[in-house]
């Protein structure tokens, strides 16, 4: 008899966020409760060979084995097998991911295996064990991934983007906390600094001036905004932000909804090296 298990869990997070966190094998000791150590032996563009070591069982035995894992991001599918089979004649694993909603993902684990003669447990017993443990671990992973979306992100926790001017940091985003419908961040501008002109084909942008005085050029028309003031920038409106004060300005930005792909969400109309056009 071939052992077969099929277990699913729904996770309150976007599919890309779930994919990234559940396939980071180096982080499995923080995601699963059963693994004590992960050692990556080799890596390729879409595959990894690694050693897993479990926590000691009730009898003090510590199981360890080498697995090979490869993935296809286009189909959100992972296939894995044990290289060191241990008590198994073979163990093949498939993980699939399905986007139920923008912020909800179904993760499925399928395992096909057969136990060796003389193994500590037969195939039927291992099937029961895997089903029981998979449900425990999947529920735990769903909760841990959900809580990671509630992380507090500081200005210094993310990398600065200075390509468009100033010190811009995207804080709450699909990449940091798995936001599904928009993102936000902040930019620090020194006196005279600017964010170069651009527009967003898919998103509205909401600016809030937390500190300082700025000028926001909207399709060439200047708008002054000081501390504790906010401005809406409609979709497809060209805009530039300039610090017109004598102190550093801090501007908070939010954009929604998300573009279909990140590279489509922002269109440059000037570069940092060229002089800014004077507003009308």
MARTIKE-577398 format. One line per field, with one value per residue (C-alpha): residue in three letters; x, y, z; chain; residue number from 1. Coordinates in pm, whole numbers, plus 50000, padded with zeros to 5 digits. Layout:
! residues N
type = c(ala, ...) $
xx = c(X, ...) $
yy = c(Y, ...) $
zz = c(Z, ...) $
mol = c(A, ...) $
seq = c(NUM, ...) $
! end
This chain:
! residues 280
type = c(unk, unk, unk, unk, unk, unk, unk, unk, unk, unk, unk, unk, unk, unk, unk, unk, unk, unk, unk, unk, unk, unk, unk, unk, unk, unk, unk, unk, unk, unk, unk, unk, unk, unk, unk, unk, unk, unk, unk, unk, unk, unk, unk, unk, unk, unk, unk, unk, unk, unk, unk, unk, unk, unk, unk, unk, unk, unk, unk, unk, unk, unk, unk, unk, unk, unk, unk, unk, unk, unk, unk, unk, unk, unk, unk, unk, unk, unk, unk, unk, unk, unk, unk, unk, unk, unk, unk, unk, unk, unk, unk, unk, unk, unk, unk, unk, unk, unk, unk, unk, unk, unk, unk, unk, unk, unk, unk, unk, unk, unk, unk, unk, unk, unk, unk, unk, unk, unk, unk, unk, unk, unk, unk, unk, unk, unk, unk, unk, unk, unk, unk, unk, unk, unk, unk, unk, unk, unk, unk, unk, unk, unk, unk, unk, unk, unk, unk, unk, unk, unk, unk, unk, unk, unk, unk, unk, unk, unk, unk, unk, unk, unk, unk, unk, unk, unk, unk, unk, unk, unk, unk, unk, unk, unk, unk, unk, unk, unk, unk, unk, unk, unk, unk, unk, unk, unk, unk, unk, unk, unk, unk, unk, unk, unk, unk, unk, unk, unk, unk, unk, unk, unk, unk, unk, unk, unk, unk, unk, unk, unk, unk, unk, unk, unk, unk, unk, unk, unk, unk, unk, unk, unk, unk, unk, unk, unk, unk, unk, unk, unk, unk, unk, unk, unk, unk, unk, unk, unk, unk, unk, unk, unk, unk, unk, unk, unk, unk, unk, unk, unk, unk, unk, unk, unk, unk, unk, unk, unk, unk, unk, unk, unk, unk, unk, unk, unk, unk, unk, unk, unk, unk, unk, unk, unk, unk, unk, unk, unk, unk, unk) $
xx = c(50000, 50125, 50076, 49899, 49802, 49633, 49589, 49492, 49482, 49354, 49584, 49479, 49757, 49827, 49965, 50305, 50352, 50254, 50477, 50782, 50751, 50666, 50941, 51223, 51372, 51627, 51337, 51157, 51277, 51071, 50772, 50745, 50763, 50911, 51240, 51543, 51790, 51804, 52132, 52134, 52376, 52336, 52114, 52005, 51778, 51468, 51587, 51758, 51915, 51912, 51936, 51651, 51700, 51401, 51370, 51422, 51113, 50962, 51234, 51516, 51580, 51667, 51577, 51770, 51767, 51857, 51581, 51576, 51316, 51234, 50965, 50778, 50669, 50454, 50224, 50292, 50394, 50672, 50795, 51029, 51174, 51390, 51746, 51822, 51507, 51566, 51272, 51095, 51140, 51052, 50889, 50758, 50597, 50397, 50291, 50045, 49910, 49581, 49473, 49120, 49108, 49362, 49443, 49359, 49554, 49490, 49804, 49790, 50042, 50034, 50267, 50313, 50539, 50601, 50771, 51060, 51013, 51122, 51058, 50938, 50589, 50409, 50261, 49914, 50054, 50270, 49972, 49781, 50082, 50143, 49777, 49765, 50092, 50023, 49702, 49887, 50174, 49954, 49730, 50038, 50194, 49870, 49865, 50235, 50208, 49897, 50081, 50377, 50140, 50082, 50450, 50545, 50788, 51023, 51178, 51522, 51397, 51380, 51627, 51630, 51524, 51712, 51664, 51391, 51537, 51526, 51531, 51223, 51122, 50828, 50721, 50387, 50395, 50337, 50705, 50718, 50381, 50186, 49956, 49701, 49532, 49784, 50108, 50248, 50575, 50751, 51013, 51256, 51353, 51627, 51584, 51555, 51537, 51262, 51093, 51107, 50789, 50599, 50245, 50058, 49837, 49651, 49658, 49549, 49812, 49749, 50020, 50039, 50300, 50420, 50698, 50816, 50683, 50655, 50528, 50339, 50322, 50011, 50021, 50244, 50024, 50190, 50014, 50166, 50123, 50254, 50272, 49958, 49807, 49715, 49670, 49502, 49685, 49440, 49537, 49739, 49814, 50180, 50326, 50648, 50722, 50972, 51088, 51045, 51128, 51448, 51423, 51393, 51045, 50881, 50601, 50392, 50247, 49983, 49882, 49582, 49485, 49794, 49901, 49878, 50259, 50496, 50681, 50354, 50260, 50505, 50582, 50873, 50837, 51172, 51499, 51684, 51977, 51774, 51644, 51286, 51043, 50910, 50544, 50287) $
yy = c(50000, 50347, 50608, 50923, 51235, 51554, 51845, 52208, 52529, 52876, 53160, 53523, 53669, 53731, 53439, 53601, 53670, 53315, 53170, 53370, 53294, 52925, 52853, 53025, 52701, 52890, 53033, 52704, 52678, 52994, 52867, 52499, 52370, 52032, 52146, 52224, 52303, 52368, 52347, 52456, 52235, 52379, 52624, 52686, 52950, 52744, 52462, 52392, 52088, 52103, 51900, 51905, 51806, 51757, 51817, 51496, 51276, 51123, 50857, 51108, 51021, 51311, 51242, 51411, 51378, 51554, 51675, 51824, 52092, 52269, 52521, 52684, 53036, 53068, 52791, 52834, 52469, 52307, 51948, 51783, 51443, 51291, 51228, 51038, 50833, 50690, 50462, 50543, 50356, 50691, 51018, 51260, 51590, 51848, 52187, 52402, 52750, 52901, 53264, 53258, 53636, 53916, 53863, 53494, 53187, 52813, 52605, 52229, 51963, 51627, 51346, 51006, 50752, 50393, 50263, 50016, 49668, 49683, 50059, 50174, 50227, 50083, 50282, 50301, 50423, 50685, 50805, 50867, 51041, 51269, 51368, 51451, 51644, 51826, 51973, 52092, 52248, 52404, 52573, 52701, 52832, 53006, 53189, 53282, 53416, 53612, 53769, 53862, 54086, 54284, 54366, 54723, 54855, 55140, 55396, 55243, 54886, 54920, 55022, 55385, 55466, 55780, 55732, 55997, 56232, 56259, 55964, 55761, 55446, 55221, 55079, 54900, 54712, 54373, 54292, 54387, 54288, 54147, 54443, 54345, 54668, 54951, 55062, 55351, 55502, 55830, 56054, 56294, 56594, 56839, 57210, 57246, 56870, 56726, 56406, 56410, 56437, 56115, 55978, 55662, 55498, 55274, 55442, 55750, 55892, 56060, 56286, 56406, 56661, 56558, 56815, 57115, 57309, 57164, 57258, 56991, 57053, 56888, 56880, 57187, 57379, 57451, 57375, 57475, 57236, 57280, 57067, 56866, 56918, 56654, 56646, 56400, 56321, 56162, 55883, 55992, 56339, 56432, 56543, 56660, 56736, 57010, 57114, 57493, 57540, 57584, 57257, 56893, 56798, 56467, 56361, 56047, 55885, 55620, 55469, 55252, 55036, 54841, 54823, 54479, 54460, 54688, 54809, 54936, 55154, 55441, 55635, 55882, 56214, 56363, 56237, 56356, 56494, 56732, 57070, 57069, 57261, 57575, 57536, 57758) $
zz = c(50000, 49907, 50175, 50062, 50254, 50135, 50377, 50324, 50524, 50437, 50537, 50574, 50359, 49987, 49790, 49725, 50095, 50194, 49923, 50033, 50403, 50373, 50118, 50305, 50436, 50646, 50844, 50903, 51262, 51329, 51131, 51233, 51590, 51492, 51333, 51546, 51267, 50892, 50703, 50337, 50143, 49791, 49607, 49250, 49098, 49166, 49392, 49721, 49888, 50266, 50585, 50834, 51196, 51422, 51792, 51995, 52017, 52331, 52336, 52288, 51923, 51694, 51332, 51051, 50674, 50347, 50113, 49766, 49693, 49365, 49280, 48995, 49086, 48773, 48895, 49269, 49295, 49500, 49460, 49707, 49787, 50054, 49935, 50254, 50288, 50635, 50730, 50401, 50075, 49919, 50021, 49758, 49853, 49658, 49790, 49594, 49655, 49540, 49573, 49713, 49749, 49728, 50096, 50143, 50022, 50028, 50085, 50014, 50119, 49937, 50043, 49877, 50047, 50149, 50461, 50454, 50603, 50964, 50998, 51342, 51200, 50898, 50610, 50763, 51093, 50922, 50719, 51040, 51198, 50898, 50876, 51245, 51247, 50919, 51058, 51370, 51176, 50906, 51161, 51342, 51019, 50921, 51254, 51241, 50886, 50984, 51278, 51057, 50864, 51184, 51233, 51320, 51056, 51142, 50909, 50962, 50910, 50531, 50262, 50148, 49792, 49679, 49306, 49281, 49544, 49921, 50159, 50071, 50259, 50174, 50510, 50485, 50153, 49992, 50049, 50418, 50565, 50273, 50214, 49952, 49845, 49888, 50049, 50252, 50360, 50425, 50267, 50430, 50219, 50308, 50228, 49850, 49787, 49571, 49464, 49084, 48881, 48808, 48800, 48897, 48628, 48872, 49212, 49399, 49633, 49965, 50107, 50467, 50571, 50917, 50939, 50739, 50441, 50089, 49747, 49555, 49180, 49033, 48652, 48674, 48919, 49255, 49583, 49917, 50209, 50560, 50870, 50955, 50609, 50351, 49973, 49737, 49413, 49166, 48932, 48624, 48766, 48730, 49062, 49220, 49587, 49680, 50026, 50026, 50395, 50591, 50783, 50689, 50572, 50651, 50417, 50463, 50150, 50089, 49754, 49667, 49497, 49397, 49033, 48867, 48892, 49085, 48775, 48624, 48918, 48871, 48552, 48553, 48371, 48477, 48620, 48926, 48727, 48511, 48633, 48752, 48533, 48699, 48794, 48628) $
mol = c(A, A, A, A, A, A, A, A, A, A, A, A, A, A, A, A, A, A, A, A, A, A, A, A, A, A, A, A, A, A, A, A, A, A, A, A, A, A, A, A, A, A, A, A, A, A, A, A, A, A, A, A, A, A, A, A, A, A, A, A, A, A, A, A, A, A, A, A, A, A, A, A, A, A, A, A, A, A, A, A, A, A, A, A, A, A, A, A, A, A, A, A, A, A, A, A, A, A, A, A, A, A, A, A, A, A, A, A, A, A, A, A, A, A, A, A, A, A, A, A, A, A, A, A, A, A, A, A, A, A, A, A, A, A, A, A, A, A, A, A, A, A, A, A, A, A, A, A, A, A, A, A, A, A, A, A, A, A, A, A, A, A, A, A, A, A, A, A, A, A, A, A, A, A, A, A, A, A, A, A, A, A, A, A, A, A, A, A, A, A, A, A, A, A, A, A, A, A, A, A, A, A, A, A, A, A, A, A, A, A, A, A, A, A, A, A, A, A, A, A, A, A, A, A, A, A, A, A, A, A, A, A, A, A, A, A, A, A, A, A, A, A, A, A, A, A, A, A, A, A, A, A, A, A, A, A, A, A, A, A, A, A, A, A, A, A, A, A, A, A, A, A, A, A, A, A, A, A, A, A) $
seq = c(1, 2, 3, 4, 5, 6, 7, 8, 9, 10, 11, 12, 13, 14, 15, 16, 17, 18, 19, 20, 21, 22, 23, 24, 25, 26, 27, 28, 29, 30, 31, 32, 33, 34, 35, 36, 37, 38, 39, 40, 41, 42, 43, 44, 45, 46, 47, 48, 49, 50, 51, 52, 53, 54, 55, 56, 57, 58, 59, 60, 61, 62, 63, 64, 65, 66, 67, 68, 69, 70, 71, 72, 73, 74, 75, 76, 77, 78, 79, 80, 81, 82, 83, 84, 85, 86, 87, 88, 89, 90, 91, 92, 93, 94, 95, 96, 97, 98, 99, 100, 101, 102, 103, 104, 105, 106, 107, 108, 109, 110, 111, 112, 113, 114, 115, 116, 117, 118, 119, 120, 121, 122, 123, 124, 125, 126, 127, 128, 129, 130, 131, 132, 133, 134, 135, 136, 137, 138, 139, 140, 141, 142, 143, 144, 145, 146, 147, 148, 149, 150, 151, 152, 153, 154, 155, 156, 157, 158, 159, 160, 161, 162, 163, 164, 165, 166, 167, 168, 169, 170, 171, 172, 173, 174, 175, 176, 177, 178, 179, 180, 181, 182, 183, 184, 185, 186, 187, 188, 189, 190, 191, 192, 193, 194, 195, 196, 197, 198, 199, 200, 201, 202, 203, 204, 205, 206, 207, 208, 209, 210, 211, 212, 213, 214, 215, 216, 217, 218, 219, 220, 221, 222, 223, 224, 225, 226, 227, 228, 229, 230, 231, 232, 233, 234, 235, 236, 237, 238, 239, 240, 241, 242, 243, 244, 245, 246, 247, 248, 249, 250, 251, 252, 253, 254, 255, 256, 257, 258, 259, 260, 261, 262, 263, 264, 265, 266, 267, 268, 269, 270, 271, 272, 273, 274, 275, 276, 277, 278, 279, 280) $
! end
